[in-house]
């Protein structure tokens, strides 16, 4: 198994237990006198497997006053030459480049004095270097390399027990070497003093006390225990508070666990069990219970085979047991069947909220094989295919299958995920209700499809009729708008005729006067013609007659008055032309294409058309601001302005004022037309834009002006608002979107 940032809680727990078992076994082997090199080599191989690393080294740090610092290799994968040493740089500067080999990694750790890691997911080289310490002293270095996905902080935390054990083993090995050298000196000098023995025992106790787990050595003839401080410290007891005896330990064992523990001990003593390995509850000093993993074996017997000495380790696994219990509680809440099985199909564990849902009785499931279940052969092949792929490739395998059960056909969904190097967890969910719901849903969808097709046909027929009616309505609306426009034009015809009559009158008057002037100038021009025709025959009499006629007809006055008469006549004709053009623009049909229009220009043109309706009743005040162009149908916008201005004039009963203001606000062109007329009630305002609603006397209004205006502004993506109170006049505000430049 491998452990990493993406591992599940169960995988991390299993990996942690595996690491603790490897550490405990290594400590037990060391206590039994095993070689440190062999122990560390096995421990390194286990850590490489757990972390998924390819290479690694464990070395003892050698420093001295005369020799340069170096690392003596005690364990390595791939194996290095036994006893090999690597010289280490004495600089404390950071490494110049990222290390890629175990030798470079340990050099970087030694140089920095801190953990070194590098590479990430997808990197060609990944590495992790860590110092080994014991009692605050750095005693060695560890390097792990070439782990797919790299190394993270979670993995470093996971390796802390391994680092502590390695540091303690190195320190213990040094102490053991010192002890061996002392024994050699003792044998050489043949001095067997009690003080030397006491010192050696004290060294052994110091070494055992440096180990975090409880280590003990039981004299089975006396029942006395030689143990380190964590032996009882893990239960909250201080040194000296309890006797170091087998009876003391058994008195702390949970009553429900004592019999099974005693049975395992007896089986081991008789040789039926090679190693005692037992998880049991022990009473703490505060009265609570801690879970302790005990591993022990007999290491000495007498000539008759009776056990003399047993050694073992105690590891506090309360945290792991609580995590396992939380995981079991979570699994117990699942409504699904959970199975754990090996790659060959053997069932290792299960959870079933309803045992009757299992294919075989629960007591036959554990240890049984999937091939022995009453499943069809094709289904078994399918299950083994997904099981093998999940374990081999680490994928999540999901598939459905059906079984004929006594109560009928049942449908299931299986999800398989790898949970170890050679096992997987399967979650089986009954999805019969979902399948039946899906079938009902498909049936309903088919019925809905038929209804939808029928409805679409009905909607299509009605849409065609509606489209036809809409086209007819639009044609009628266009005719209605044009009729309303022509009705408005008809109402203004008399006023426009009066407007045209004024310039026509003074143009005709001026033309009469000019006719008289021409009659007066004709004799003079005739005499001038004679003079020009016969210049040699000119006489004083002819010149005298011309001077008399000039004076008699007041030619000087005529010549000075004629330009003024002509200018007045031209101004009158221009006025007539402007009125005619405004009428033609107002009355013309829309081309159907919007145009870029200056709203101020359209307002000015409209004022010329309706001026006869306004000039006798009100004073018009203009406040035109600079405006961007508006994309619109100009004749329709002019019709809106005409309706509003005429209505404003009609609202003024005697004499008043109309204020026209334009401005540019944001992306809108705003036109305000306000009057000082009689105003409107809230009831009138609520019906103001309703077709055929009018407050004018019968026969004087169609009630379409404001309704048509509202529709025109809406079609131009604008809006029209009105504010009015009785006796205080009305204000119409038109907002049109400005054209995008």
C-alpha positions in Angstrom: 0.0 0.0 0.0 1.1 3.6 -0.5 0.1 6.7 1.4 -0.3 10.2 -0.1 -2.2 13.5 0.0 -5.1 11.9 -2.0 -5.3 8.7 0.2 -8.6 8.0 2.0 -8.8 8.0 5.8 -9.0 4.2 5.8 -5.8 3.9 3.6 -4.0 6.3 5.9 -5.1 4.4 9.0 -4.0 1.1 7.5 -0.7 2.6 6.4 -0.1 4.1 9.9 -0.8 0.7 11.5 1.6 -1.0 9.0 4.3 1.6 9.9 3.8 1.1 13.6 4.0 -2.7 13.3 7.2 -2.3 11.3 8.7 0.0 13.9 7.6 -2.2 16.8 9.1 -5.3 15.1 12.3 -3.4 14.5 12.5 -2.3 18.1 11.8 -5.8 19.3 14.5 -7.2 17.0 17.0 -4.6 18.3 16.2 -5.5 21.9 16.7 -9.1 21.1 20.2 -8.3 19.8 19.6 -8.0 16.1 22.1 -6.1 13.9 21.2 -2.5 13.4 22.1 -2.6 9.7 19.7 -5.5 9.0 17.0 -3.9 11.1 17.3 -0.5 9.4 17.5 -2.2 5.9 14.1 -3.9 6.5 12.6 -0.8 8.0 13.8 1.3 5.0 12.3 -1.2 2.6 9.0 -1.0 4.4 8.9 2.8 4.3 9.8 2.8 0.6 6.9 0.5 -0.1 4.5 2.6 2.0 5.5 5.9 0.4 5.9 4.6 -3.1 9.5 5.8 -3.3 12.1 4.1 -5.5 15.4 4.9 -3.8 16.4 5.7 -0.2 19.2 5.7 2.3 19.6 5.7 6.1 23.0 6.8 7.4 24.8 7.6 10.7 26.3 11.0 10.9 30.1 10.9 11.8 31.7 14.1 13.0 35.0 14.7 14.6 37.6 17.4 15.3 40.2 16.0 13.0 38.2 14.2 10.2 35.7 16.0 7.9 32.0 15.2 8.5 30.7 12.1 6.7 27.7 9.8 6.5 28.2 6.1 7.1 25.5 4.2 5.2 23.6 1.7 7.3 20.7 1.0 4.9 20.2 1.8 1.2 18.0 0.9 -1.8 19.5 0.1 -4.2 22.1 -1.5 -1.9 25.4 0.3 -1.6 28.7 -1.3 -0.7 28.6 -2.3 3.0 30.4 0.2 5.2 30.5 2.9 2.5 30.8 6.5 3.7 29.9 9.7 1.9 31.8 12.9 2.7 29.6 15.9 3.5 30.3 19.5 2.7 30.9 21.8 5.7 29.3 24.9 4.2 26.0 26.1 5.7 24.8 27.8 2.5 21.7 26.6 0.6 22.5 24.1 -2.1 23.2 25.6 -5.5 20.8 23.4 -7.3 18.0 21.0 -6.4 19.4 17.6 -5.4 18.3 14.7 -7.6 20.2 11.7 -6.0 20.1 10.4 -2.4 23.8 11.5 -2.0 22.9 15.1 -3.1 19.8 15.0 -0.9 21.6 14.1 2.3 24.3 16.7 1.5 21.6 19.3 1.2 20.0 18.3 4.5 23.4 18.4 6.3 24.1 21.8 4.8 20.8 23.4 5.7 20.1 21.6 8.9 16.4 21.2 8.0 14.2 18.9 5.9 14.7 19.3 2.2 12.0 18.4 -0.4 11.4 19.1 -4.0 9.6 18.1 -7.2 5.9 17.8 -7.5 3.3 16.1 -9.6 4.7 15.5 -13.0 8.3 16.3 -12.0 11.1 14.2 -13.3 12.9 14.1 -10.0 11.2 14.1 -6.5 13.1 13.8 -3.3 12.8 14.2 0.5 15.6 14.6 3.0 15.2 14.5 6.8 17.5 14.7 9.7 17.5 12.0 12.4 17.6 13.2 16.0 17.7 11.6 19.5 17.7 13.5 22.7 18.1 16.8 20.9 21.2 15.6 19.0 21.4 15.0 15.2 22.6 11.4 14.8 21.9 10.6 11.2 20.2 11.5 7.9 17.4 9.9 5.7 16.8 10.4 2.0 13.8 9.2 -0.1 13.6 9.8 -3.8 11.6 9.2 -7.0 8.1 9.1 -5.5 5.5 9.8 -8.1 3.5 12.9 -7.2 6.3 14.2 -4.9 6.4 14.7 -1.2 4.2 16.9 1.0 3.8 18.0 4.6 1.3 15.3 5.3 3.8 12.6 4.3 6.5 14.2 6.6 4.0 14.0 9.5 3.2 10.4 8.6 7.0 9.6 8.8 7.6 11.1 12.2 7.3 7.8 14.1 9.8 6.3 11.6 12.2 9.2 12.1 12.0 8.9 15.9 12.5 5.2 15.8 15.5 5.5 13.5 17.0 8.2 15.6 16.5 6.1 18.7 17.9 3.0 17.0 21.0 4.9 15.9 21.4 6.3 19.4 20.8 2.8 20.9 23.2 1.3 18.4 25.9 3.8 19.5 25.1 2.9 23.1 25.2 -0.8 22.2 28.6 -0.3 20.5 29.8 1.5 23.5 28.4 -1.4 25.6 30.2 -3.9 23.5 33.4 -2.0 23.6 33.0 -1.9 27.4 32.4 -5.6 27.5 35.4 -6.2 25.4 37.5 -4.1 27.6 36.0 -5.9 30.6 36.9 -9.3 29.1 40.4 -8.1 28.2 41.1 -6.8 31.7 39.1 -9.6 33.4 37.7 -7.0 35.8 34.1 -8.0 36.6 33.0 -5.4 39.1 29.5 -4.9 40.2 29.8 -1.2 39.4 30.6 -1.9 35.8 27.5 -4.2 35.5 25.3 -1.4 37.1 26.6 1.1 34.5 25.9 -1.2 31.6 22.3 -1.8 33.0 21.8 1.9 33.3 22.9 2.4 29.7 20.4 -0.1 28.6 17.7 1.6 30.6 18.6 5.0 29.1 18.4 3.4 25.6 14.9 1.9 26.4 13.7 5.2 27.9 14.6 7.0 24.7 12.1 4.9 22.8 8.6 6.3 22.8 6.8 3.0 22.9 6.7 0.8 26.0 9.5 -1.8 26.0 9.5 -4.5 28.7 11.5 -7.6 29.6 9.6 -10.1 31.8 11.4 -12.6 34.1 8.9 -15.4 34.0 10.3 -17.2 37.0 9.8 -14.2 39.3 7.1 -12.2 37.5 9.3 -9.0 37.7 9.4 -6.6 34.8 12.3 -4.6 33.5 10.6 -1.8 31.5 11.2 1.7 30.2 9.3 4.8 31.4 6.6 4.8 28.6 5.5 1.3 29.8 3.2 2.9 32.3 3.6 6.5 31.2 1.2 6.0 28.3 -1.5 5.3 30.9 -0.7 8.5 32.9 1.3 6.8 35.7 4.6 8.3 36.9 7.7 6.2 37.7 7.3 4.5 41.1 3.5 4.8 41.3 3.0 1.1 40.3 5.1 -2.0 40.7 6.8 -3.4 37.6 5.2 -6.8 37.7 3.1 -9.0 35.5 0.3 -8.9 38.0 0.2 -5.1 37.9 -0.2 -5.1 34.1 -2.9 -7.8 34.2 -4.8 -5.8 36.9 -5.0 -2.9 34.5 -6.4 -5.0 31.6 -10.1 -4.6 30.8 -12.2 -7.4 32.2 -13.6 -8.2 28.8 -10.2 -8.5 27.2 -8.3 -10.4 30.0 -9.5 -13.9 29.1 -8.6 -13.6 25.5 -5.2 -12.2 26.4 -4.5 -15.0 28.8 -5.6 -17.5 26.1 -3.1 -16.1 23.6 -0.3 -16.2 26.1 -1.0 -19.9 26.9 -1.0 -20.7 23.1 2.3 -18.9 22.6 3.9 -20.7 25.6 2.8 -24.1 24.2 4.3 -23.2 20.8 0.9 -23.0 19.0 1.4 -19.3 18.4 4.7 -17.9 17.2 4.0 -14.3 18.4 1.5 -12.7 20.7 -0.1 -9.8 19.1 -3.1 -8.4 20.9 -5.2 -5.1 20.9 -6.6 -4.6 24.4 -8.0 -1.9 26.6 -6.0 -0.7 29.6 -7.2 1.4 32.5 -5.6 4.9 32.7 -4.8 6.7 35.9 -7.8 9.0 35.4 -10.2 6.0 35.2 -10.6 6.0 31.4 -9.5 3.3 29.0 -6.8 3.4 26.4 -6.3 1.0 23.5 -2.8 -0.7 23.6 -1.2 -2.9 21.0 0.9 -5.5 22.7 3.4 -7.7 20.9 5.5 -10.2 22.8 7.4 -13.5 22.5 9.5 -15.8 24.6 13.2 -15.3 24.0 14.7 -17.8 26.5 13.8 -21.2 27.8 15.5 -23.7 30.1 16.7 -27.1 29.1 13.3 -28.6 29.6 11.7 -25.9 27.4 10.1 -24.0 30.2 9.9 -20.2 29.4 12.4 -18.1 31.3 12.2 -14.7 29.6 9.7 -12.8 27.5 10.2 -9.5 25.8 7.6 -7.2 24.2 6.4 -3.8 23.2 3.3 -1.8 24.1 2.0 0.9 21.6 -0.8 3.3 22.4 -3.2 3.0 19.5 -6.2 4.9 21.1 -6.2 7.5 18.4 -6.2 4.9 15.6 -9.0 2.9 17.4 -11.1 6.0 17.7 -10.6 6.8 14.1 -11.5 3.2 13.2 -14.7 3.5 15.3 -15.7 6.7 13.7 -15.2 5.1 10.3 -17.2 2.1 11.4 -20.0 4.4 12.7 -20.0 6.2 9.3 -20.2 2.9 7.5 -23.0 1.7 9.8 -25.1 4.7 8.7 -24.9 3.6 5.0 -28.0 1.9 3.7 -25.8 0.0 1.2 -24.0 -3.3 1.4 -20.2 -2.8 1.9 -17.9 -5.7 1.0 -14.1 -6.0 1.3 -12.6 -8.7 -0.8 -9.2 -9.8 -2.1 -8.2 -10.0 -5.8 -9.1 -13.7 -6.0 -12.7 -12.9 -4.9 -12.4 -14.0 -1.2 -14.6 -11.9 1.1 -12.6 -10.4 4.0 -15.2 -8.2 5.7 -18.7 -6.9 5.2 -21.4 -4.5 6.3 -25.0 -5.2 5.6 -27.9 -3.2 7.1 -30.2 -6.1 6.2 -28.5 -9.5 6.3 -31.3 -10.9 4.2 -30.0 -8.8 1.3 -26.8 -10.9 1.1 -26.7 -13.7 -1.5 -25.6 -16.2 1.2 -26.1 -16.3 5.0 -23.7 -13.9 6.8 -21.9 -16.7 8.6 -20.8 -18.2 5.3 -19.7 -14.9 3.7 -16.4 -14.2 5.4 -13.7 -16.5 4.0 -16.0 -17.5 1.1 -15.3 -16.8 -2.5 -17.4 -14.8 -5.0 -17.3 -17.7 -7.5 -19.2 -19.8 -5.0 -22.1 -17.4 -4.9 -25.3 -18.2 -6.8 -24.5 -15.7 -9.6 -24.8 -16.3 -13.3 -21.4 -17.0 -15.0 -21.5 -13.9 -17.2 -22.2 -11.7 -14.2 -19.3 -13.3 -12.3 -17.0 -12.7 -15.2 -18.1 -9.0 -15.3 -17.6 -8.6 -11.5 -14.1 -10.1 -11.7 -13.2 -7.9 -14.6 -14.1 -4.7 -12.7 -12.5 -6.0 -9.5 -9.2 -6.8 -11.2 -9.2 -3.4 -13.0 -9.9 -1.5 -9.8 -7.1 -3.2 -7.9 -4.6 -3.1 -10.9 -5.2 0.4 -12.1 -6.7 2.1 -9.0 -9.8 3.3 -10.9 -13.4 3.6 -9.6 -15.4 0.9 -11.3 -19.2 1.4 -11.5 -21.6 -1.0 -13.1 -25.2 -2.2 -12.9 -26.6 -5.7 -12.8 -29.9 -7.5 -12.2 -30.7 -10.6 -10.1 -33.8 -12.8 -9.9 -34.8 -12.7 -6.2 -37.7 -14.6 -4.5 -39.8 -11.4 -4.5 -39.0 -10.7 -8.2 -36.2 -9.1 -10.3 -34.0 -6.7 -8.3 -31.5 -4.2 -9.8 -28.2 -3.3 -8.1 -25.4 -0.8 -8.7 -21.8 -1.8 -7.7 -18.9 0.7 -7.0 -15.5 -0.9 -6.6 -12.4 1.0 -5.3 -8.9 -0.4 -4.5 -8.3 -0.4 -0.7 -4.9 -2.1 -0.6 -2.2 -3.8 -2.8 -4.3 -6.9 -3.3 -7.9 -6.0 -2.1 -10.8 -3.7 -2.9 -14.0 -2.3 -1.3 -17.3 -2.7 -3.0 -20.4 -0.7 -2.2 -23.6 -2.5 -3.4 -26.8 -0.4 -3.7 -30.3 -1.6 -4.5 -31.5 0.6 -7.3 -34.7 -1.3 -8.1 -36.9 1.7 -7.2 -34.7 4.0 -9.3 -34.9 1.6 -12.3 -38.7 1.3 -12.0 -38.9 5.1 -11.7 -36.7 5.5 -14.8 -39.0 3.1 -16.7 -42.1 5.0 -15.5 -40.3 8.2 -16.5 -39.5 6.9 -20.0 -43.2 5.9 -20.4 -44.3 9.3 -19.2 -41.8 11.0 -21.5 -43.2 9.0 -24.4 -46.7 10.0 -23.6 -45.5 13.6 -23.2 -43.8 13.4 -26.5 -47.0 12.3 -28.2 -48.9 15.1 -26.4 -46.2 17.5 -27.3 -46.4 16.6 -31.0 -50.1 17.0 -30.9 -49.8 20.3 -29.1 -47.1 21.5 -31.4 -49.4 20.8 -34.4 -52.2 22.7 -32.7 -49.9 25.6 -31.8 -48.5 25.6 -35.4 -52.0 25.9 -36.8 -53.0 28.6 -34.3 -49.7 30.4 -34.9 -50.4 30.6 -38.6 -53.8 32.0 -37.9 -52.3 34.4 -35.3 -49.6 35.5 -37.7 -52.2 36.2 -40.3 -54.3 38.1 -37.8 -51.2 40.0 -36.6 -50.3 41.0 -40.2 -53.8 42.2 -40.8 -53.7 44.0 -37.4 -50.4 45.7 -38.3 -51.8 46.8 -41.6 -54.9 48.2 -39.9 -52.8 49.8 -37.2 -50.6 51.4 -39.9 -53.8 52.6 -41.6 -55.1 53.8 -38.3 -51.9 55.7 -37.6 -51.9 57.3 -41.0 -55.6 58.1 -40.6 -54.9 59.7 -37.2 -52.1 61.6 -38.8 -54.3 62.8 -41.6 -57.0 63.7 -39.1 -54.5 65.8 -37.2 -53.5 67.3 -40.5 -57.1 68.1 -41.3 -57.6 69.8 -38.0 -54.6 72.0 -38.7 -55.5 72.7 -42.4 -57.4 75.9 -41.6 -54.6 77.2 -39.4 -52.0 76.3 -42.0 -54.1 78.0 -44.7 -54.1 81.1 -42.5 -50.4 80.8 -42.1 -49.9 80.6 -45.9 -52.5 83.4 -46.5 -50.4 86.0 -44.6 -47.3 85.8 -46.7 -49.4 85.4 -49.9 -51.3 88.7 -49.0 -48.2 90.9 -48.6 -46.5 89.2 -51.6 -49.5 90.1 -53.8 -49.6 93.6 -52.3 -45.9 94.1 -53.1 -46.4 92.8 -56.6 -49.2 95.4 -57.1 -46.9 98.1 -55.9 -44.1 96.9 -58.2 -46.6 96.9 -61.1 -47.3 100.6 -60.4 -43.5 101.3 -60.2 -43.0 99.6 -63.5 -45.8 101.7 -65.1 -44.2 104.8 -63.7 -40.7 103.9 -65.0 -41.9 102.7 -68.5 -42.0 106.3 -70.1 -38.6 107.1 -68.7 -37.2 103.8 -70.0 -38.8 104.6 -73.4 -37.1 107.9 -73.6 -33.8 106.3 -72.5 -34.3 103.8 -75.3 -34.6 106.6 -77.9 -31.6 108.2 -76.5 -29.6 105.0 -76.7 -30.9 104.2 -80.2 -30.1 107.7 -81.7 -27.3 109.1 -79.5 -26.3 111.6 -82.2 -29.9 113.0 -82.3 -30.0 113.7 -78.6 -31.3 117.2 -77.9 -31.7 119.3 -75.0 -35.4 118.9 -75.2 -35.2 115.1 -74.8 -32.9 115.4 -71.8 -35.2 118.0 -70.3 -38.3 115.8 -70.8 -36.3 112.9 -69.1 -35.3 115.1 -66.1 -38.9 116.4 -65.8 -40.3 112.8 -65.9 -37.7 111.6 -63.4 -38.8 114.3 -61.0 -42.5 113.8 -61.7 -42.5 110.0 -61.0 -40.2 110.2 -58.0 -37.8 107.7 -59.5 -35.3 108.1 -56.7 -38.0 106.9 -54.2 -39.0 104.1 -56.5 -35.5 102.8 -56.9 -34.9 102.9 -53.1 -38.2 101.1 -52.3 -38.1 98.4 -54.9 -35.3 96.2 -53.3 -37.2 96.2 -50.0 -40.4 95.2 -51.8 -38.6 92.4 -53.6 -36.9 91.2 -50.3 -40.3 91.1 -48.5 -41.8 89.1 -51.3 -38.9 86.6 -51.3 -39.3 86.2 -47.6 -43.0 85.5 -48.0 -42.4 82.9 -50.7 -39.7 81.2 -48.5 -42.2 81.0 -45.6 -44.8 79.5 -47.9 -42.2 76.9 -49.1 -41.2 76.0 -45.5 -44.8 75.4 -44.6 -45.4 73.3 -47.7 -42.3 71.2 -47.0 -43.3 70.7 -43.4 -46.7 69.5 -44.5 -45.3 67.2 -47.1 -42.8 65.7 -44.5 -45.6 65.2 -42.0 -48.1 63.6 -44.4 -45.6 61.3 -46.2 -45.6 57.5 -45.7 -42.7 55.9 -43.8 -40.1 54.2 -45.9 -39.8 51.3 -43.4 -36.1 52.0 -42.7 -35.1 54.0 -39.6 -33.0 57.1 -40.2 -30.5 59.1 -38.1 -32.4 62.2 -37.0 -31.7 65.3 -35.0 -34.6 65.5 -32.5 -34.1 69.3 -32.2 -34.6 69.7 -35.9 -37.8 67.6 -35.9 -39.2 69.6 -33.0 -38.5 72.9 -34.9 -40.2 71.5 -38.0 -43.2 70.3 -36.0 -43.6 73.7 -34.3 -43.9 75.3 -37.8 -46.8 73.0 -38.6 -48.7 73.5 -35.4 -47.8 77.2 -34.9 -51.3 78.4 -35.8 -52.6 76.2 -33.0 -50.3 77.7 -30.5 -49.6 81.4 -31.2 -53.0 82.7 -30.1 -53.1 80.9 -26.8 -49.6 80.4 -25.4 -46.0 81.5 -25.5 -43.6 78.8 -26.5 -40.3 78.7 -24.7 -37.5 76.5 -26.1 -34.5 75.1 -24.2 -32.8 72.9 -26.7 -29.5 71.3 -25.6 -26.9 69.6 -27.8 -28.1 66.1 -28.7 -26.7 63.0 -30.3 -28.6 61.6 -33.3 -31.5 59.1 -32.8 -32.2 56.2 -35.1 -36.0 56.4 -35.7 -38.8 56.9 -38.2 -38.9 60.8 -38.4 -42.5 61.1 -39.6 -43.7 58.9 -36.6 -41.6 61.0 -34.1 -43.0 64.2 -35.7 -46.5 62.8 -35.2 -45.8 62.2 -31.5 -44.5 65.8 -31.1 -47.6 67.1 -33.0 -50.0 65.2 -30.8 -48.3 66.4 -27.6 -48.0 70.0 -28.6 -51.7 70.2 -29.9 -52.9 68.6 -26.7 -50.9 71.0 -24.7 -52.5 74.0 -26.5 -56.0 72.5 -26.0 -55.3 72.1 -22.3 -54.7 75.9 -22.0 -58.1 77.5 -21.7 -57.2 81.2 -22.1 -53.5 82.1 -22.1 -50.6 80.1 -21.0 -47.1 78.8 -21.6 -45.6 75.7 -23.3 -42.0 74.8 -22.3 -40.0 72.5 -24.6 -36.7 71.2 -23.2 -34.3 68.7 -24.6 -31.2 67.2 -23.0 -28.8 64.2 -23.2 -28.7 61.9 -20.2 -26.5 58.8 -20.3 -27.4 56.8 -23.4 -30.8 58.6 -23.8 -32.2 61.6 -25.5 -34.8 63.3 -23.3 -37.6 65.6 -24.5 -39.9 67.4 -22.0 -43.1 69.1 -23.2 -44.8 71.0 -20.3 -47.8 73.2 -20.2 -49.6 75.4 -17.7 -53.0 74.1 -18.6 -55.8 72.7 -16.5 -54.0 69.4 -15.7 -55.5 65.9 -15.2 -57.0 63.9 -12.3 -55.5 60.5 -11.3 -58.4 58.8 -12.9 -57.7 60.5 -16.2 -54.0 59.6 -15.9 -54.8 55.9 -15.4 -56.7 55.8 -18.8 -54.6 58.4 -20.7 -53.0 56.0 -23.2 -56.1 53.8 -23.6 -57.3 53.7 -27.2 -60.4 55.8 -28.0 -60.3 57.5 -24.5 -60.7 61.3 -24.8 -61.7 64.2 -22.5 -62.6 66.4 -25.4 -66.3 67.1 -26.4 -67.9 64.6 -28.7 -66.9 65.0 -32.3 -63.6 66.9 -31.4 -61.3 64.0 -30.8 -60.8 60.3 -31.7 -59.0 59.3 -28.5 -56.2 57.8 -30.5 -53.5 60.5 -30.4 -51.8 59.5 -27.1 -52.4 55.8 -27.7 -50.7 55.9 -31.0 -47.9 58.1 -29.6 -47.3 55.6 -26.8 -47.0 52.7 -29.3 -44.6 54.7 -31.5 -42.3 55.5 -28.6 -42.5 51.8 -27.4 -41.5 50.5 -30.9 -38.5 52.8 -30.8 -37.4 51.1 -27.5 -38.2 54.3 -25.6 -40.7 55.3 -23.0 -43.1 58.1 -22.3 -44.0 59.3 -18.8 -46.5 62.0 -17.7 -46.9 64.0 -14.5 -50.0 66.1 -13.9 -52.1 67.6 -11.2 -55.5 69.4 -11.6 -54.9 73.1 -12.0 -51.1 72.8 -12.2 -50.6 71.7 -15.8 -49.0 68.6 -17.3 -45.5 67.5 -18.2 -44.8 64.7 -20.8 -41.3 63.2 -20.8 -40.1 61.2 -23.8 -36.9 59.1 -23.5 -35.4 57.7 -26.7 -32.1 55.6 -27.0 -29.3 57.5 -28.6 -27.8 56.0 -31.7 -24.6 54.0 -31.2 -21.6 55.9 -32.7 
